[in-house]
Amino acid sequence: MPAALNEPVNLLQRLCEELEYSELLDTASNTADPYQRMIYIAAFAISGYSTATFRNRYKPFNPVLGETYECVREDRGFRLISEQVCHHPPISACHAESDNFSFWQDQRWKNKFWGKSLEILPTGMVNVTLSRYGDHYEWNKVVTCIHNVLSQQRYLEHYGEVTIRNLKSDVCTCKITFVKSRYWGSDTNKNEVQGTVLDQSGSVIHRFGGLWHEGIFCDTLPTPQCVWKPNPQPEDYLLYYGFSSFAMEVNELPPDLKPFLPPTDSRLRPDQRMLEDGQVDEADRKKDIIEEIQRERRKELSKRGEEHVPRFFKKAKDHCGRDVWLTNDTYWKLRENPGFANTENITLW
């Protein structure tokens, strides 16, 4: 696929973008009431979809097997590591931690092409723990559909049901509906989301709703309020792939950061950087070379009867017996000592 159809970030960095509104998790960690706490968890789950309104023209780069990405946000109090752990099927795993929460997921996607539209069906689960209360929240993701996929008039929507459960407590659950738009409906009905927080008996304790690209309001709190609304888009965002300010920051490479990164970090991927710098033809050629390196590496492993072993994640089973990828807690230790410049690293590009 030509590099010109991509945006200059990849799926590992897209996982990090879901933490743009991590302050909702900080608020949840400081909310004693479990029903109100669930509202902030739900708002966080919804917030990850908000930038999609402006990101329907290009697709992110697919990470190559073994590619990694780190994000350290001292201003937000979290750090994240992600890695492409599998190629067939493609699986991207990430883990973030802060004083208030841990966040992890491994995502795999299935695509369905319907002629004029493309459905993207994620199959992994999202996990958040709040150490203060011992909570472990888990939820699924909804379908993303790109309409008029072959036209300049394409647009994007999300639809489906999300169920949030606290695996450590059955005090409450949350159900969220991303409403599928009606072809004959007005624009005011697009992107609608509705949610409820339920107690053990199934009675509704809180209701909330809004539009996933504009904000969420809850009128059943002691003080009715807007629980979340997206940050304003930066000036000229349409000239920069529709990126939010946070998205613009994920590919920054300050000189003082580069020595600490492993050579597999997405910031160092040359075709992606060339595209960001406007060198489209060069990005195309380099992208072909990188993909060929990946194919040759897989062939060599196959000849030796070996499989790729992810460096920073390990395969495990969750409480339902599903395969999941969890951090092996080595990334930050190796980063500190002996440093990635002093370790053996695979060559990806």
C-alpha positions as CSV (number, residue, x, y, z in Angstrom):
1,M,0.0,0.0,0.0
2,P,1.5,3.4,-0.9
3,A,2.8,5.5,2.0
4,A,0.7,8.4,0.8
5,L,-2.4,6.6,2.1
6,N,-0.9,6.5,5.6
7,E,-0.7,9.0,8.4
8,P,2.7,9.4,10.1
9,V,1.9,7.4,13.2
10,N,1.3,3.7,13.6
11,L,-1.0,1.4,15.5
12,L,1.3,1.1,18.5
13,Q,1.1,4.9,18.9
14,R,-2.6,4.8,18.3
15,L,-2.9,2.6,21.4
16,C,-1.1,5.4,23.3
17,E,-3.5,8.0,22.0
18,E,-6.3,6.2,24.0
19,L,-4.6,7.8,27.1
20,E,-5.1,11.3,25.9
21,Y,-7.7,11.7,28.6
22,S,-5.9,9.8,31.4
23,E,-7.0,12.4,33.9
24,L,-10.4,10.6,33.9
25,L,-8.6,7.6,35.4
26,D,-6.9,9.9,38.0
27,T,-10.3,11.3,38.9
28,A,-11.8,7.8,39.2
29,S,-8.9,6.8,41.5
30,N,-9.9,9.7,43.8
31,T,-13.6,9.0,43.7
32,A,-14.8,6.9,46.7
33,D,-18.3,6.1,45.6
34,P,-18.1,3.0,43.3
35,Y,-21.1,4.0,41.2
36,Q,-19.6,7.5,40.5
37,R,-16.2,5.9,39.9
38,M,-17.7,3.8,37.2
39,I,-19.0,6.9,35.4
40,Y,-15.4,8.2,35.0
41,I,-14.2,4.8,33.8
42,A,-17.0,4.8,31.2
43,A,-16.1,8.4,30.1
44,F,-12.5,7.2,29.7
45,A,-13.7,4.2,27.6
46,I,-15.7,6.6,25.4
47,S,-13.0,9.3,25.1
48,G,-10.6,7.0,23.1
49,Y,-12.9,7.3,20.1
50,S,-13.2,11.1,20.0
51,T,-10.4,12.0,17.5
52,A,-11.9,9.6,14.9
53,T,-14.0,12.4,13.6
54,F,-11.0,14.0,12.1
55,R,-9.0,10.9,11.2
56,N,-11.0,9.1,8.4
57,R,-8.8,10.0,5.4
58,Y,-5.7,8.1,6.2
59,K,-4.7,4.9,8.0
60,P,-1.9,4.4,10.5
61,F,1.2,2.4,9.6
62,N,1.1,-1.2,10.4
63,P,3.9,-2.0,12.9
64,V,6.4,-4.6,11.8
65,L,7.0,-7.6,14.1
66,G,9.1,-6.7,17.1
67,E,8.5,-2.9,16.6
68,T,8.1,-1.1,19.9
69,Y,7.0,2.3,21.2
70,E,7.5,4.0,24.5
71,C,5.8,7.1,25.9
72,V,6.8,8.8,29.1
73,R,4.5,11.6,30.2
74,E,5.8,13.1,33.4
75,D,3.2,15.9,33.0
76,R,0.4,13.4,33.0
77,G,2.1,11.0,35.4
78,F,2.2,7.8,33.3
79,R,4.5,5.8,31.1
80,L,3.6,3.3,28.4
81,I,5.3,0.6,26.4
82,S,3.8,-1.1,23.4
83,E,5.1,-3.8,21.1
84,Q,4.0,-5.7,17.9
85,V,3.9,-9.2,19.4
86,C,2.4,-11.2,16.5
87,H,2.2,-10.9,12.7
88,H,-0.3,-13.6,11.8
89,P,-2.8,-12.4,13.1
90,P,-1.4,-8.9,13.7
91,I,-1.5,-8.2,17.5
92,S,-0.4,-5.0,19.2
93,A,0.0,-5.1,22.9
94,C,0.6,-2.2,25.4
95,H,0.9,-1.6,29.1
96,A,0.8,1.8,30.9
97,E,1.3,2.6,34.6
98,S,1.0,5.5,36.9
99,D,0.7,6.1,40.7
100,N,-3.1,5.9,40.2
101,F,-3.8,3.3,37.6
102,S,-2.5,0.6,35.3
103,F,-3.8,0.2,31.7
104,W,-3.2,-2.6,29.3
105,Q,-4.7,-4.3,26.3
106,D,-3.7,-6.4,23.3
107,Q,-5.7,-5.6,20.2
108,R,-6.3,-7.6,17.0
109,W,-8.6,-6.4,14.3
110,K,-10.8,-8.1,11.7
111,N,-12.0,-6.2,8.6
112,K,-15.2,-6.7,6.7
113,F,-15.5,-4.9,3.3
114,W,-19.1,-4.3,2.2
115,G,-18.5,-2.6,-1.1
116,K,-19.0,1.0,-0.1
117,S,-18.0,0.6,3.6
118,L,-15.4,-1.1,5.7
119,E,-16.1,-2.4,9.2
120,I,-13.2,-2.8,11.6
121,L,-14.0,-5.3,14.4
122,P,-11.5,-5.2,17.4
123,T,-11.4,-8.5,19.4
124,G,-9.2,-7.7,22.4
125,M,-10.3,-6.5,25.8
126,V,-9.2,-3.3,27.6
127,N,-8.1,-3.5,31.2
128,V,-7.7,-0.8,33.9
129,T,-6.8,-1.3,37.5
130,L,-7.1,1.3,40.3
131,S,-4.7,0.3,43.1
132,R,-6.4,2.5,45.7
133,Y,-9.6,0.4,45.6
134,G,-8.3,-2.9,44.3
135,D,-10.6,-2.5,41.2
136,H,-9.9,-4.3,37.9
137,Y,-12.2,-3.0,35.1
138,E,-12.5,-4.8,31.8
139,W,-14.4,-3.9,28.7
140,N,-14.8,-4.7,25.0
141,K,-14.5,-2.3,22.1
142,V,-17.2,-1.4,19.5
143,V,-17.2,-1.7,15.7
144,T,-15.7,1.2,13.7
145,C,-17.2,1.6,10.2
146,I,-15.8,3.8,7.4
147,H,-18.5,4.7,5.0
148,N,-18.0,5.7,1.4
149,V,-14.5,4.2,1.8
150,L,-13.6,4.8,-1.9
151,S,-14.9,8.3,-2.0
152,Q,-13.7,11.7,-0.9
153,Q,-17.0,12.0,1.0
154,R,-16.1,9.2,3.4
155,Y,-17.0,9.4,7.1
156,L,-16.6,7.3,10.1
157,E,-18.8,6.1,12.9
158,H,-18.7,3.7,15.9
159,Y,-21.5,1.4,16.9
160,G,-22.2,-1.5,19.2
161,E,-22.5,-2.3,22.9
162,V,-19.8,-2.0,25.6
163,T,-20.0,-3.7,28.9
164,I,-17.7,-2.6,31.7
165,R,-17.2,-5.0,34.6
166,N,-15.2,-4.8,37.8
167,L,-13.6,-8.2,38.1
168,K,-12.9,-7.6,41.8
169,S,-16.4,-6.5,42.8
170,D,-19.9,-7.1,41.6
171,V,-21.3,-3.9,43.2
172,C,-22.0,-2.4,39.8
173,T,-21.6,-2.8,36.1
174,C,-21.9,-0.4,33.2
175,K,-23.5,-0.7,29.8
176,I,-22.8,1.8,27.0
177,T,-24.5,1.9,23.6
178,F,-22.8,3.6,20.6
179,V,-25.9,4.3,18.5
180,K,-25.8,3.4,14.9
181,S,-26.8,6.4,12.8
182,R,-29.9,6.2,10.6
183,Y,-29.4,7.0,7.0
184,W,-32.6,9.2,7.1
185,G,-31.7,10.8,10.4
186,S,-30.4,14.3,10.9
187,D,-26.8,15.2,11.7
188,T,-27.7,15.9,15.3
189,N,-28.3,12.2,15.9
190,K,-24.9,11.1,14.6
191,N,-22.2,9.9,17.1
192,E,-24.8,9.4,19.9
193,V,-23.8,7.4,22.9
194,Q,-26.0,6.4,25.9
195,G,-25.0,4.6,29.1
196,T,-26.2,3.4,32.4
197,V,-24.6,2.3,35.7
198,L,-26.4,-0.7,37.2
199,D,-26.3,-2.1,40.7
200,Q,-26.3,-5.9,41.5
201,S,-30.0,-6.2,41.0
202,G,-29.9,-4.5,37.6
203,S,-31.5,-1.3,38.8
204,V,-30.2,1.9,37.2
205,I,-28.2,4.1,39.5
206,H,-26.8,6.6,37.0
207,R,-27.6,7.6,33.4
208,F,-25.3,9.5,31.1
209,G,-25.1,10.3,27.4
210,G,-24.0,12.6,24.7
211,L,-21.9,12.5,21.5
212,W,-18.6,10.7,21.5
213,H,-16.9,13.5,19.6
214,E,-18.4,16.4,21.7
215,G,-18.8,15.2,25.3
216,I,-20.6,13.2,28.0
217,F,-23.1,14.6,30.5
218,C,-24.5,12.9,33.6
219,D,-27.6,14.4,35.2
220,T,-27.9,11.8,38.0
221,L,-24.8,12.9,39.9
222,P,-25.3,15.0,43.1
223,T,-24.4,17.9,40.9
224,P,-25.3,17.3,37.2
225,Q,-22.3,18.0,35.1
226,C,-20.4,17.4,31.9
227,V,-18.1,14.5,32.9
228,W,-15.9,14.8,29.8
229,K,-15.4,16.8,26.7
230,P,-12.6,16.6,24.1
231,N,-9.8,19.1,24.0
232,P,-10.0,21.8,21.2
233,Q,-8.3,20.8,18.0
234,P,-5.1,22.7,17.3
235,E,-5.0,25.4,14.6
236,D,-4.6,24.0,11.0
237,Y,-5.2,20.5,12.3
238,L,-6.7,19.6,8.9
239,L,-3.3,20.3,7.3
240,Y,-1.8,17.8,9.8
241,Y,-3.9,14.6,9.2
242,G,-6.6,15.8,11.7
243,F,-4.2,15.2,14.6
244,S,-5.0,16.4,18.1
245,S,-2.3,18.1,20.0
246,F,-1.6,14.8,21.9
247,A,-1.4,12.9,18.6
248,M,1.1,15.4,17.3
249,E,3.3,14.8,20.3
250,V,3.5,11.0,20.1
251,N,6.1,11.0,17.3
252,E,8.3,13.8,18.7
253,L,11.9,12.8,19.1
254,P,13.8,15.3,21.4
255,P,17.6,14.9,21.2
256,D,17.8,14.0,24.8
257,L,15.4,11.1,24.4
258,K,17.0,9.3,21.4
259,P,19.9,7.8,23.4
260,F,17.5,6.0,25.7
261,L,15.3,4.4,23.0
262,P,15.8,0.9,21.6
263,P,16.4,1.0,17.8
264,T,13.0,-0.7,17.4
265,D,11.1,2.3,18.6
266,S,8.5,3.7,16.1
267,R,10.0,7.2,16.3
268,L,13.1,5.8,14.6
269,R,11.2,4.1,11.8
270,P,12.5,5.9,8.7
271,D,9.6,5.5,6.3
272,Q,7.2,6.9,8.8
273,R,9.5,9.8,9.6
274,M,10.0,10.5,5.9
275,L,6.3,10.8,5.4
276,E,6.1,13.2,8.3
277,D,8.8,15.3,6.6
278,G,6.9,15.3,3.3
279,Q,9.3,12.9,1.5
280,V,6.6,10.7,0.1
281,D,8.5,9.0,-2.7
282,E,11.4,8.2,-0.4
283,A,8.9,6.9,2.2
284,D,7.4,4.6,-0.4
285,R,10.7,3.1,-1.3
286,K,11.8,2.7,2.3
287,K,8.5,1.1,3.3
288,D,9.0,-1.6,0.7
289,I,12.5,-2.3,2.0
290,I,11.3,-2.5,5.6
291,E,8.5,-4.9,4.6
292,E,11.0,-7.1,2.7
293,I,13.4,-7.2,5.7
294,Q,10.4,-8.5,7.8
295,R,9.6,-11.2,5.2
296,E,13.2,-12.3,5.1
297,R,13.5,-12.4,8.9
298,R,10.4,-14.6,9.1
299,K,11.8,-17.0,6.4
300,E,15.0,-17.3,8.3
301,L,13.2,-18.2,11.5
302,S,11.0,-20.7,9.7
303,K,14.1,-22.4,8.2
304,R,15.4,-22.9,11.7
305,G,12.1,-24.1,13.0
306,E,11.8,-21.1,15.3
307,E,9.2,-18.5,16.0
308,H,9.5,-14.8,16.9
309,V,9.6,-14.3,20.7
310,P,8.3,-10.9,21.8
311,R,10.8,-9.1,23.9
312,F,8.7,-7.2,26.4
313,F,5.4,-9.1,26.6
314,K,4.5,-12.7,27.4
315,K,1.5,-14.8,26.4
316,A,-0.9,-15.8,29.2
317,K,-4.6,-16.7,29.8
318,D,-7.1,-14.3,31.3
319,H,-10.0,-15.2,33.7
320,C,-12.1,-16.5,30.8
321,G,-9.3,-18.6,29.3
322,R,-8.6,-16.2,26.4
323,D,-5.1,-15.7,25.1
324,V,-3.7,-12.3,26.2
325,W,-0.4,-10.6,26.1
326,L,0.9,-9.1,29.4
327,T,4.0,-7.1,30.2
328,N,7.0,-9.1,31.4
329,D,8.2,-6.1,33.4
330,T,11.6,-5.9,31.7
331,Y,11.4,-2.8,29.5
332,W,12.0,-0.1,32.0
333,K,14.6,-2.2,33.9
334,L,16.6,-2.7,30.7
335,R,16.2,1.0,29.8
336,E,17.8,2.0,33.1
337,N,20.5,-0.7,33.3
338,P,22.4,-1.5,31.1
339,G,20.5,0.7,28.6
340,F,19.4,-0.4,25.1
341,A,22.6,0.8,23.5
342,N,24.3,-2.0,25.5
343,T,21.9,-4.8,24.7
344,E,21.4,-7.0,21.7
345,N,18.6,-5.6,19.4
346,I,16.9,-7.0,16.3
347,T,17.3,-5.1,13.0
348,L,13.9,-3.9,11.7
349,W,15.0,-1.2,9.2
